[in-house]
Amino acid sequence: MNTIKEKDYRMVRLTDGTTIMGSIVVDKDFLRITNALELNTVKRSTEMGMKDDSTLAPWLPFTDDKTF
C-alpha cells in the first residue's frame, strides 16, 4: 500500500522583501528550503476597481536545483 507523506510548507520573508514558500528545515547552522516558490502580488484592474492577485513562481527559475 502506498502512503502519502505530508509536507510541512512554510513562508519566509527574506531581508530584501521577497516572500518564499517551501518545505523548510532549520538545523544548527542553516535554513534549508526545498521546492522553493516565490509569492508575487500583482495588481489588476477589474470592473469593481483594483484587486490584488497572488501568484507562485519558481524562486530561481533558471536552475534545476530543488534545495537552497
MODELLER restraints for C-alpha pairs under 7 A, 6 or more apart:
rsr = mdl.restraints
at = mdl.atoms
rsr.add(forms.Gaussian(group=physical.xy_distance, feature=features.Distance(at['CA:7:A'], at['CA:23:A']), mean=6.55, stdev=0.5))
rsr.add(forms.Gaussian(group=physical.xy_distance, feature=features.Distance(at['CA:8:A'], at['CA:23:A']), mean=5.62, stdev=0.5))
rsr.add(forms.Gaussian(group=physical.xy_distance, feature=features.Distance(at['CA:9:A'], at['CA:21:A']), mean=6.70, stdev=0.5))
rsr.add(forms.Gaussian(group=physical.xy_distance, feature=features.Distance(at['CA:9:A'], at['CA:22:A']), mean=5.05, stdev=0.5))
rsr.add(forms.Gaussian(group=physical.xy_distance, feature=features.Distance(at['CA:9:A'], at['CA:23:A']), mean=4.46, stdev=0.5))
rsr.add(forms.Gaussian(group=physical.xy_distance, feature=features.Distance(at['CA:9:A'], at['CA:24:A']), mean=6.57, stdev=0.5))
rsr.add(forms.Gaussian(group=physical.xy_distance, feature=features.Distance(at['CA:10:A'], at['CA:21:A']), mean=5.58, stdev=0.5))
rsr.add(forms.Gaussian(group=physical.xy_distance, feature=features.Distance(at['CA:10:A'], at['CA:22:A']), mean=5.75, stdev=0.5))
rsr.add(forms.Gaussian(group=physical.xy_distance, feature=features.Distance(at['CA:10:A'], at['CA:23:A']), mean=6.29, stdev=0.5))
rsr.add(forms.Gaussian(group=physical.xy_distance, feature=features.Distance(at['CA:10:A'], at['CA:24:A']), mean=6.37, stdev=0.5))
rsr.add(forms.Gaussian(group=physical.xy_distance, feature=features.Distance(at['CA:11:A'], at['CA:19:A']), mean=6.72, stdev=0.5))
rsr.add(forms.Gaussian(group=physical.xy_distance, feature=features.Distance(at['CA:11:A'], at['CA:20:A']), mean=5.59, stdev=0.5))
rsr.add(forms.Gaussian(group=physical.xy_distance, feature=features.Distance(at['CA:11:A'], at['CA:21:A']), mean=4.36, stdev=0.5))
rsr.add(forms.Gaussian(group=physical.xy_distance, feature=features.Distance(at['CA:11:A'], at['CA:22:A']), mean=6.73, stdev=0.5))
rsr.add(forms.Gaussian(group=physical.xy_distance, feature=features.Distance(at['CA:12:A'], at['CA:19:A']), mean=5.68, stdev=0.5))
rsr.add(forms.Gaussian(group=physical.xy_distance, feature=features.Distance(at['CA:12:A'], at['CA:20:A']), mean=5.25, stdev=0.5))
rsr.add(forms.Gaussian(group=physical.xy_distance, feature=features.Distance(at['CA:12:A'], at['CA:21:A']), mean=6.40, stdev=0.5))
rsr.add(forms.Gaussian(group=physical.xy_distance, feature=features.Distance(at['CA:13:A'], at['CA:19:A']), mean=4.41, stdev=0.5))
rsr.add(forms.Gaussian(group=physical.xy_distance, feature=features.Distance(at['CA:13:A'], at['CA:20:A']), mean=6.29, stdev=0.5))
rsr.add(forms.Gaussian(group=physical.xy_distance, feature=features.Distance(at['CA:19:A'], at['CA:38:A']), mean=5.88, stdev=0.5))
rsr.add(forms.Gaussian(group=physical.xy_distance, feature=features.Distance(at['CA:19:A'], at['CA:39:A']), mean=5.52, stdev=0.5))
rsr.add(forms.Gaussian(group=physical.xy_distance, feature=features.Distance(at['CA:20:A'], at['CA:36:A']), mean=6.36, stdev=0.5))
rsr.add(forms.Gaussian(group=physical.xy_distance, feature=features.Distance(at['CA:20:A'], at['CA:37:A']), mean=5.61, stdev=0.5))
rsr.add(forms.Gaussian(group=physical.xy_distance, feature=features.Distance(at['CA:20:A'], at['CA:38:A']), mean=4.62, stdev=0.5))
rsr.add(forms.Gaussian(group=physical.xy_distance, feature=features.Distance(at['CA:20:A'], at['CA:39:A']), mean=6.08, stdev=0.5))
rsr.add(forms.Gaussian(group=physical.xy_distance, feature=features.Distance(at['CA:21:A'], at['CA:36:A']), mean=5.69, stdev=0.5))
rsr.add(forms.Gaussian(group=physical.xy_distance, feature=features.Distance(at['CA:21:A'], at['CA:37:A']), mean=5.18, stdev=0.5))
rsr.add(forms.Gaussian(group=physical.xy_distance, feature=features.Distance(at['CA:21:A'], at['CA:38:A']), mean=6.27, stdev=0.5))
rsr.add(forms.Gaussian(group=physical.xy_distance, feature=features.Distance(at['CA:22:A'], at['CA:33:A']), mean=5.83, stdev=0.5))
rsr.add(forms.Gaussian(group=physical.xy_distance, feature=features.Distance(at['CA:22:A'], at['CA:34:A']), mean=5.73, stdev=0.5))
rsr.add(forms.Gaussian(group=physical.xy_distance, feature=features.Distance(at['CA:22:A'], at['CA:35:A']), mean=5.38, stdev=0.5))
rsr.add(forms.Gaussian(group=physical.xy_distance, feature=features.Distance(at['CA:22:A'], at['CA:36:A']), mean=4.58, stdev=0.5))
rsr.add(forms.Gaussian(group=physical.xy_distance, feature=features.Distance(at['CA:22:A'], at['CA:37:A']), mean=6.20, stdev=0.5))
rsr.add(forms.Gaussian(group=physical.xy_distance, feature=features.Distance(at['CA:23:A'], at['CA:33:A']), mean=5.58, stdev=0.5))
rsr.add(forms.Gaussian(group=physical.xy_distance, feature=features.Distance(at['CA:23:A'], at['CA:34:A']), mean=5.06, stdev=0.5))
rsr.add(forms.Gaussian(group=physical.xy_distance, feature=features.Distance(at['CA:23:A'], at['CA:35:A']), mean=6.47, stdev=0.5))
rsr.add(forms.Gaussian(group=physical.xy_distance, feature=features.Distance(at['CA:24:A'], at['CA:31:A']), mean=6.90, stdev=0.5))
rsr.add(forms.Gaussian(group=physical.xy_distance, feature=features.Distance(at['CA:24:A'], at['CA:32:A']), mean=5.63, stdev=0.5))
rsr.add(forms.Gaussian(group=physical.xy_distance, feature=features.Distance(at['CA:24:A'], at['CA:33:A']), mean=4.58, stdev=0.5))
rsr.add(forms.Gaussian(group=physical.xy_distance, feature=features.Distance(at['CA:24:A'], at['CA:34:A']), mean=6.44, stdev=0.5))
rsr.add(forms.Gaussian(group=physical.xy_distance, feature=features.Distance(at['CA:25:A'], at['CA:31:A']), mean=5.89, stdev=0.5))
rsr.add(forms.Gaussian(group=physical.xy_distance, feature=features.Distance(at['CA:25:A'], at['CA:32:A']), mean=5.20, stdev=0.5))
rsr.add(forms.Gaussian(group=physical.xy_distance, feature=features.Distance(at['CA:25:A'], at['CA:33:A']), mean=6.60, stdev=0.5))
rsr.add(forms.Gaussian(group=physical.xy_distance, feature=features.Distance(at['CA:26:A'], at['CA:32:A']), mean=6.27, stdev=0.5))
rsr.add(forms.Gaussian(group=physical.xy_distance, feature=features.Distance(at['CA:32:A'], at['CA:67:A']), mean=6.64, stdev=0.5))
rsr.add(forms.Gaussian(group=physical.xy_distance, feature=features.Distance(at['CA:32:A'], at['CA:68:A']), mean=5.73, stdev=0.5))
rsr.add(forms.Gaussian(group=physical.xy_distance, feature=features.Distance(at['CA:33:A'], at['CA:67:A']), mean=5.58, stdev=0.5))
rsr.add(forms.Gaussian(group=physical.xy_distance, feature=features.Distance(at['CA:33:A'], at['CA:68:A']), mean=5.35, stdev=0.5))
rsr.add(forms.Gaussian(group=physical.xy_distance, feature=features.Distance(at['CA:34:A'], at['CA:66:A']), mean=5.49, stdev=0.5))
rsr.add(forms.Gaussian(group=physical.xy_distance, feature=features.Distance(at['CA:34:A'], at['CA:67:A']), mean=4.36, stdev=0.5))
rsr.add(forms.Gaussian(group=physical.xy_distance, feature=features.Distance(at['CA:34:A'], at['CA:68:A']), mean=6.55, stdev=0.5))
rsr.add(forms.Gaussian(group=physical.xy_distance, feature=features.Distance(at['CA:35:A'], at['CA:66:A']), mean=5.37, stdev=0.5))
rsr.add(forms.Gaussian(group=physical.xy_distance, feature=features.Distance(at['CA:35:A'], at['CA:67:A']), mean=6.62, stdev=0.5))
rsr.add(forms.Gaussian(group=physical.xy_distance, feature=features.Distance(at['CA:36:A'], at['CA:58:A']), mean=6.44, stdev=0.5))
rsr.add(forms.Gaussian(group=physical.xy_distance, feature=features.Distance(at['CA:36:A'], at['CA:59:A']), mean=5.68, stdev=0.5))
rsr.add(forms.Gaussian(group=physical.xy_distance, feature=features.Distance(at['CA:37:A'], at['CA:56:A']), mean=5.84, stdev=0.5))
rsr.add(forms.Gaussian(group=physical.xy_distance, feature=features.Distance(at['CA:37:A'], at['CA:57:A']), mean=5.35, stdev=0.5))
rsr.add(forms.Gaussian(group=physical.xy_distance, feature=features.Distance(at['CA:37:A'], at['CA:58:A']), mean=4.62, stdev=0.5))
rsr.add(forms.Gaussian(group=physical.xy_distance, feature=features.Distance(at['CA:37:A'], at['CA:59:A']), mean=4.74, stdev=0.5))
rsr.add(forms.Gaussian(group=physical.xy_distance, feature=features.Distance(at['CA:38:A'], at['CA:56:A']), mean=5.52, stdev=0.5))
rsr.add(forms.Gaussian(group=physical.xy_distance, feature=features.Distance(at['CA:38:A'], at['CA:57:A']), mean=5.33, stdev=0.5))
rsr.add(forms.Gaussian(group=physical.xy_distance, feature=features.Distance(at['CA:38:A'], at['CA:58:A']), mean=6.01, stdev=0.5))
rsr.add(forms.Gaussian(group=physical.xy_distance, feature=features.Distance(at['CA:38:A'], at['CA:59:A']), mean=4.72, stdev=0.5))
rsr.add(forms.Gaussian(group=physical.xy_distance, feature=features.Distance(at['CA:39:A'], at['CA:54:A']), mean=6.69, stdev=0.5))
rsr.add(forms.Gaussian(group=physical.xy_distance, feature=features.Distance(at['CA:39:A'], at['CA:55:A']), mean=5.80, stdev=0.5))
rsr.add(forms.Gaussian(group=physical.xy_distance, feature=features.Distance(at['CA:39:A'], at['CA:56:A']), mean=4.84, stdev=0.5))
rsr.add(forms.Gaussian(group=physical.xy_distance, feature=features.Distance(at['CA:39:A'], at['CA:57:A']), mean=6.84, stdev=0.5))
rsr.add(forms.Gaussian(group=physical.xy_distance, feature=features.Distance(at['CA:40:A'], at['CA:54:A']), mean=5.56, stdev=0.5))
rsr.add(forms.Gaussian(group=physical.xy_distance, feature=features.Distance(at['CA:40:A'], at['CA:55:A']), mean=5.21, stdev=0.5))
rsr.add(forms.Gaussian(group=physical.xy_distance, feature=features.Distance(at['CA:40:A'], at['CA:56:A']), mean=6.29, stdev=0.5))
rsr.add(forms.Gaussian(group=physical.xy_distance, feature=features.Distance(at['CA:41:A'], at['CA:52:A']), mean=6.33, stdev=0.5))
rsr.add(forms.Gaussian(group=physical.xy_distance, feature=features.Distance(at['CA:41:A'], at['CA:53:A']), mean=5.53, stdev=0.5))
rsr.add(forms.Gaussian(group=physical.xy_distance, feature=features.Distance(at['CA:41:A'], at['CA:54:A']), mean=4.42, stdev=0.5))
rsr.add(forms.Gaussian(group=physical.xy_distance, feature=features.Distance(at['CA:41:A'], at['CA:55:A']), mean=6.37, stdev=0.5))
rsr.add(forms.Gaussian(group=physical.xy_distance, feature=features.Distance(at['CA:42:A'], at['CA:52:A']), mean=5.66, stdev=0.5))
rsr.add(forms.Gaussian(group=physical.xy_distance, feature=features.Distance(at['CA:42:A'], at['CA:53:A']), mean=5.32, stdev=0.5))
rsr.add(forms.Gaussian(group=physical.xy_distance, feature=features.Distance(at['CA:42:A'], at['CA:54:A']), mean=6.38, stdev=0.5))
rsr.add(forms.Gaussian(group=physical.xy_distance, feature=features.Distance(at['CA:43:A'], at['CA:50:A']), mean=6.53, stdev=0.5))
rsr.add(forms.Gaussian(group=physical.xy_distance, feature=features.Distance(at['CA:43:A'], at['CA:51:A']), mean=5.61, stdev=0.5))
rsr.add(forms.Gaussian(group=physical.xy_distance, feature=features.Distance(at['CA:43:A'], at['CA:52:A']), mean=4.58, stdev=0.5))
rsr.add(forms.Gaussian(group=physical.xy_distance, feature=features.Distance(at['CA:43:A'], at['CA:53:A']), mean=6.21, stdev=0.5))
rsr.add(forms.Gaussian(group=physical.xy_distance, feature=features.Distance(at['CA:44:A'], at['CA:50:A']), mean=5.66, stdev=0.5))
rsr.add(forms.Gaussian(group=physical.xy_distance, feature=features.Distance(at['CA:44:A'], at['CA:51:A']), mean=5.40, stdev=0.5))
rsr.add(forms.Gaussian(group=physical.xy_distance, feature=features.Distance(at['CA:44:A'], at['CA:52:A']), mean=6.44, stdev=0.5))
rsr.add(forms.Gaussian(group=physical.xy_distance, feature=features.Distance(at['CA:45:A'], at['CA:51:A']), mean=6.22, stdev=0.5))
